[in-house]
Amino acid sequence: MPKTVAGNSSAAEKMRRRKAYDSAIASVGLEGFKVTKEYADEAQRFINGEIDFDELGEFLPKPFQPSTNRAASSID
């Protein structure tokens, strides 16, 4: 049985995630890119609450993965 990430399995949260995913896919398509089946499958796991956002990010191509090494910009 798939694991469920705590607090991420409510119907409202699934709907919020589905809407965000659909919007992102539409945006990606407008830019001329396509989402891989592997990423789409993992995104569905995220929508279902089986993985968290950080785990989903691991399935992005390297140039699109969030970087934790970026220098923080500040406006002082």
Secondary structure, 3 states (H helix, E strand, C coil): CCCCCCCCCCHHHHHHHHHHHHHHHHHHHHCCCCCCHHHHHHHHHHHCCCCCHHHHHCCCCHHHCCCCCCCCCCCC
